[in-house]
Amino acid sequence: MSKDKPLPLLSSDKEAEDLVGSADLTGYDLSALTPTRFEFRSKDARVNMRLPAELLEQVKATAASKGMRFIRQALEQALHR
């Protein structure tokens, strides 16, 4: 079977759950997908720090394009190097 069928655009978690729960995914091209870690632990601690305004703007721009978990992921990656 050819795996060239594009994934449909999904606008909610519910739509994604319905697709995964009912569709045969073997026909879809999943090569562009990236692994995602789901976070089940509560986030009950805050970090406040002072940064140069330019650095903060770069972080915000990167987080907007890569997802809001960008800062947390960057910290985790730095610790596991």
OpenMM code with the backbone's topology and positions (N, CA, C; nanometers):
from openmm import Vec3, app, unit

residues = "MET SER LYS ASP LYS PRO LEU PRO LEU LEU SER SER ASP LYS GLU ALA GLU ASP LEU VAL GLY SER ALA ASP LEU THR GLY TYR ASP LEU SER ALA LEU THR PRO THR ARG PHE GLU PHE ARG SER LYS ASP ALA ARG VAL ASN MET ARG LEU PRO ALA GLU LEU LEU GLU GLN VAL LYS ALA THR ALA ALA SER LYS GLY MET ARG PHE ILE ARG GLN ALA LEU GLU GLN ALA LEU HIS ARG".split()
positions = [
    Vec3(0.0837, -0.1182, 0.0000),
    Vec3(0.0000, 0.0000, 0.0000),
    Vec3(0.0882, 0.1246, 0.0000),
    Vec3(0.0533, 0.2220, -0.0812),
    Vec3(0.1278, 0.3469, -0.0883),
    Vec3(0.0996, 0.4317, 0.0349),
    Vec3(0.2052, 0.4928, 0.0889),
    Vec3(0.1906, 0.5769, 0.2073),
    Vec3(0.2050, 0.7229, 0.1678),
    Vec3(0.1179, 0.7681, 0.0804),
    Vec3(0.1299, 0.9048, 0.0337),
    Vec3(0.0062, 0.9879, 0.0639),
    Vec3(-0.0866, 0.9318, 0.1361),
    Vec3(-0.2077, 1.0055, 0.1706),
    Vec3(-0.1740, 1.1084, 0.2793),
    Vec3(-0.1986, 1.2387, 0.2544),
    Vec3(-0.1657, 1.3394, 0.3562),
    Vec3(-0.2602, 1.3318, 0.4751),
    Vec3(-0.2067, 1.3643, 0.5914),
    Vec3(-0.2917, 1.3692, 0.7099),
    Vec3(-0.3901, 1.4846, 0.6973),
    Vec3(-0.5135, 1.4659, 0.7408),
    Vec3(-0.6082, 1.5781, 0.7366),
    Vec3(-0.5692, 1.6839, 0.8390),
    Vec3(-0.6064, 1.8074, 0.8133),
    Vec3(-0.5827, 1.9137, 0.9103),
    Vec3(-0.6817, 1.8976, 1.0240),
    Vec3(-0.6316, 1.8950, 1.1455),
    Vec3(-0.7147, 1.8755, 1.2632),
    Vec3(-0.7115, 2.0024, 1.3466),
    Vec3(-0.8278, 2.0438, 1.3944),
    Vec3(-0.8334, 2.1704, 1.4673),
    Vec3(-0.8560, 2.1530, 1.6166),
    Vec3(-0.8622, 2.0275, 1.6626),
    Vec3(-0.8823, 2.0064, 1.8058),
    Vec3(-0.8274, 1.8708, 1.8477),
    Vec3(-0.8046, 1.8562, 1.9773),
    Vec3(-0.7621, 1.7271, 2.0310),
    Vec3(-0.8690, 1.6216, 2.0046),
    Vec3(-0.9944, 1.6590, 2.0111),
    Vec3(-1.1056, 1.5653, 1.9897),
    Vec3(-1.0990, 1.5093, 1.8472),
    Vec3(-1.0752, 1.5963, 1.7494),
    Vec3(-1.0639, 1.5491, 1.6108),
    Vec3(-0.9468, 1.4524, 1.5961),
    Vec3(-0.8351, 1.4821, 1.6612),
    Vec3(-0.7189, 1.3931, 1.6552),
    Vec3(-0.7508, 1.2591, 1.7201),
    Vec3(-0.8159, 1.2616, 1.8353),
    Vec3(-0.8541, 1.1373, 1.9032),
    Vec3(-0.9477, 1.0543, 1.8165),
    Vec3(-1.0430, 1.1194, 1.7517),
    Vec3(-1.1365, 1.0472, 1.6650),
    Vec3(-1.0640, 0.9832, 1.5468),
    Vec3(-0.9696, 1.0572, 1.4871),
    Vec3(-0.8944, 1.0028, 1.3741),
    Vec3(-0.8130, 0.8815, 1.4173),
    Vec3(-0.7376, 0.8950, 1.5252),
    Vec3(-0.6529, 0.7851, 1.5720),
    Vec3(-0.7372, 0.6664, 1.6163),
    Vec3(-0.8525, 0.6938, 1.6741),
    Vec3(-0.9383, 0.5861, 1.7232),
    Vec3(-1.0117, 0.5099, 1.6150),
    Vec3(-1.0307, 0.5712, 1.4979),
    Vec3(-1.1154, 0.5060, 1.3983),
    Vec3(-1.0490, 0.4836, 1.2626),
    Vec3(-0.9415, 0.5548, 1.2317),
    Vec3(-0.8832, 0.5471, 1.0973),
    Vec3(-0.7742, 0.4412, 1.0884),
    Vec3(-0.7544, 0.3902, 0.9687),
    Vec3(-0.6415, 0.3036, 0.9386),
    Vec3(-0.5259, 0.3958, 0.9004),
    Vec3(-0.4293, 0.4117, 0.9877),
    Vec3(-0.3218, 0.5081, 0.9678),
    Vec3(-0.2117, 0.4584, 0.8749),
    Vec3(-0.2179, 0.3326, 0.8301),
    Vec3(-0.1096, 0.2772, 0.7482),
    Vec3(-0.0991, 0.3459, 0.6122),
    Vec3(-0.2035, 0.4089, 0.5643),
    Vec3(-0.1988, 0.4742, 0.4337),
    Vec3(-0.1480, 0.6172, 0.4383),
    Vec3(-0.1277, 0.6697, 0.5581),
    Vec3(-0.0858, 0.8088, 0.5717),
    Vec3(0.0656, 0.8217, 0.5738),
    Vec3(0.1147, 0.9308, 0.5176),
    Vec3(0.2575, 0.9617, 0.5217),
    Vec3(0.2856, 1.0291, 0.6561),
    Vec3(0.3503, 0.9585, 0.7469),
    Vec3(0.3785, 1.0090, 0.8814),
    Vec3(0.5244, 1.0531, 0.8956),
    Vec3(0.5974, 1.0635, 0.7844),
    Vec3(0.7407, 1.0919, 0.7910),
    Vec3(0.7725, 1.2315, 0.8446),
    Vec3(0.6814, 1.3250, 0.8332),
    Vec3(0.7079, 1.4619, 0.8791),
    Vec3(0.6728, 1.4826, 1.0261),
    Vec3(0.6157, 1.3829, 1.0891),
    Vec3(0.5773, 1.3968, 1.2299),
    Vec3(0.7005, 1.3920, 1.3194),
    Vec3(0.6930, 1.4611, 1.4306),
    Vec3(0.8025, 1.4586, 1.5281),
    Vec3(0.7491, 1.4034, 1.6596),
    Vec3(0.8325, 1.3303, 1.7323),
    Vec3(0.7874, 1.2747, 1.8606),
    Vec3(0.7538, 1.3867, 1.9585),
    Vec3(0.6526, 1.3627, 2.0393),
    Vec3(0.6100, 1.4591, 2.1406),
    Vec3(0.5998, 1.3885, 2.2738),
    Vec3(0.6534, 1.4524, 2.3759),
    Vec3(0.6400, 1.3978, 2.5114),
    Vec3(0.5188, 1.4604, 2.5762),
    Vec3(0.4355, 1.3774, 2.6323),
    Vec3(0.3206, 1.4280, 2.7057),
    Vec3(0.3621, 1.4489, 2.8500),
    Vec3(0.3145, 1.5555, 2.9087),
    Vec3(0.3530, 1.5918, 3.0443),
    Vec3(0.2351, 1.5681, 3.1386),
    Vec3(0.2490, 1.4704, 3.2236),
    Vec3(0.1418, 1.4367, 3.3154),
    Vec3(0.1652, 1.4913, 3.4554),
    Vec3(0.2904, 1.5213, 3.4870),
    Vec3(0.3194, 1.5745, 3.6203),
    Vec3(0.2723, 1.7183, 3.6328),
    Vec3(0.2289, 1.7551, 3.7518),
    Vec3(0.1831, 1.8921, 3.7725),
    Vec3(0.3019, 1.9874, 3.7698),
    Vec3(0.2739, 2.1082, 3.7284),
    Vec3(0.3753, 2.2133, 3.7262),
    Vec3(0.3440, 2.3083, 3.8400),
    Vec3(0.4071, 2.2863, 3.9527),
    Vec3(0.3709, 2.3635, 4.0714),
    Vec3(0.4827, 2.4567, 4.1176),
    Vec3(0.5874, 2.4712, 4.0378),
    Vec3(0.6968, 2.5607, 4.0741),
    Vec3(0.7172, 2.6622, 3.9621),
    Vec3(0.7582, 2.7818, 3.9997),
    Vec3(0.7843, 2.8888, 3.9034),
    Vec3(0.9305, 2.9277, 3.9071),
    Vec3(0.9765, 2.9796, 3.7944),
    Vec3(1.1115, 3.0328, 3.7856),
    Vec3(1.0997, 3.1759, 3.7348),
    Vec3(1.1610, 3.2669, 3.8054),
    Vec3(1.1680, 3.4063, 3.7615),
    Vec3(1.3143, 3.4401, 3.7412),
    Vec3(1.3440, 3.5023, 3.6278),
    Vec3(1.4834, 3.5409, 3.6035),
    Vec3(1.4862, 3.6684, 3.5206),
    Vec3(1.5937, 3.7376, 3.5350),
    Vec3(1.6141, 3.8595, 3.4584),
    Vec3(1.6983, 3.8263, 3.3357),
    Vec3(1.6529, 3.8722, 3.2199),
    Vec3(1.7218, 3.8480, 3.0935),
    Vec3(1.7315, 3.9790, 3.0166),
    Vec3(1.8300, 3.9896, 2.9292),
    Vec3(1.8306, 4.1039, 2.8398),
    Vec3(1.7048, 4.1003, 2.7518),
    Vec3(1.6462, 4.2157, 2.7252),
    Vec3(1.5208, 4.2216, 2.6488),
    Vec3(1.5328, 4.1516, 2.5138),
    Vec3(1.6474, 4.1674, 2.4469),
    Vec3(1.6666, 4.1052, 2.3159),
    Vec3(1.6616, 3.9527, 2.3257),
    Vec3(1.7253, 3.8967, 2.4273),
    Vec3(1.7223, 3.7518, 2.4462),
    Vec3(1.5803, 3.7040, 2.4742),
    Vec3(1.5083, 3.7759, 2.5587),
    Vec3(1.3706, 3.7374, 2.5897),
    Vec3(1.2840, 3.7396, 2.4640),
    Vec3(1.3006, 3.8375, 2.3786),
    Vec3(1.2225, 3.8440, 2.2545),
    Vec3(1.2557, 3.7267, 2.1634),
    Vec3(1.3831, 3.6866, 2.1573),
    Vec3(1.4223, 3.5712, 2.0761),
    Vec3(1.3607, 3.4427, 2.1323),
    Vec3(1.3604, 3.4304, 2.2641),
    Vec3(1.3007, 3.3126, 2.3284),
    Vec3(1.1514, 3.3078, 2.2985),
    Vec3(1.0834, 3.4204, 2.3111),
    Vec3(0.9396, 3.4255, 2.2837),
    Vec3(0.9096, 3.3882, 2.1389),
    Vec3(0.9901, 3.4399, 2.0452),
    Vec3(0.9682, 3.4093, 1.9040),
    Vec3(0.9896, 3.2607, 1.8765),
    Vec3(1.0933, 3.2032, 1.9348),
    Vec3(1.1199, 3.0608, 1.9157),
    Vec3(1.0104, 2.9766, 1.9788),
    Vec3(0.9659, 3.0145, 2.0974),
    Vec3(0.8583, 2.9413, 2.1650),
    Vec3(0.7299, 2.9477, 2.0833),
    Vec3(0.7029, 3.0606, 2.0212),
    Vec3(0.5825, 3.0736, 1.9395),
    Vec3(0.5867, 2.9811, 1.8183),
    Vec3(0.7049, 2.9620, 1.7610),
    Vec3(0.7145, 2.8765, 1.6428),
    Vec3(0.7307, 2.7283, 1.6774),
    Vec3(0.7905, 2.6970, 1.7920),
    Vec3(0.8166, 2.5572, 1.8278),
    Vec3(0.7217, 2.5033, 1.9325),
    Vec3(0.6414, 2.5860, 1.9912),
    Vec3(0.5499, 2.5414, 2.0950),
    Vec3(0.5881, 2.6000, 2.2291),
    Vec3(0.4922, 2.6201, 2.3120),
    Vec3(0.5131, 2.6898, 2.4378),
    Vec3(0.5994, 2.6119, 2.5365),
    Vec3(0.6218, 2.4844, 2.5129),
    Vec3(0.7070, 2.4064, 2.6035),
    Vec3(0.8545, 2.4218, 2.5701),
    Vec3(0.8867, 2.5108, 2.4794),
    Vec3(1.0235, 2.5271, 2.4311),
    Vec3(1.1230, 2.5505, 2.5439),
    Vec3(1.0929, 2.6404, 2.6352),
    Vec3(1.1874, 2.6737, 2.7419),
    Vec3(1.2095, 2.5527, 2.8323),
    Vec3(1.1040, 2.4846, 2.8692),
    Vec3(1.1166, 2.3663, 2.9543),
    Vec3(1.1968, 2.2577, 2.8831),
    Vec3(1.1722, 2.2373, 2.7547),
    Vec3(1.2470, 2.1369, 2.6783),
    Vec3(1.3943, 2.1744, 2.6683),
    Vec3(1.4236, 2.3025, 2.6491),
    Vec3(1.5631, 2.3465, 2.6411),
    Vec3(1.6353, 2.3203, 2.7724),
    Vec3(1.5696, 2.3456, 2.8838),
    Vec3(1.6299, 2.3185, 3.0146),
    Vec3(1.6560, 2.1690, 3.0327),
    Vec3(1.5583, 2.0860, 2.9975),
    Vec3(1.5750, 1.9407, 3.0118),
    Vec3(1.6898, 1.8904, 2.9239),
    Vec3(1.6981, 1.9385, 2.8010),
    Vec3(1.8048, 1.8953, 2.7107),
    Vec3(1.9416, 1.9363, 2.7655),
    Vec3(1.9510, 2.0549, 2.8202),
    Vec3(2.0780, 2.1014, 2.8755),
    Vec3(2.1208, 2.0136, 2.9933),
    Vec3(2.0267, 1.9676, 3.0714),
    Vec3(2.0600, 1.8845, 3.1869),
    Vec3(2.1003, 1.7429, 3.1480),
    Vec3(2.0493, 1.6943, 3.0342),
    Vec3(2.0754, 1.5549, 2.9950),
    Vec3(2.1895, 1.5419, 2.8947),
    Vec3(2.2640, 1.6475, 2.8720),
    Vec3(2.3791, 1.6406, 2.7800),
    Vec3(2.4950, 1.5759, 2.8461),
] * unit.nanometer
topology = app.Topology()
chain = topology.addChain("A")
for resn in residues:
    res = topology.addResidue(resn, chain)
    for name in ("N", "CA", "C"):
        topology.addAtom(name, app.Element.getBySymbol(name[0]), res)
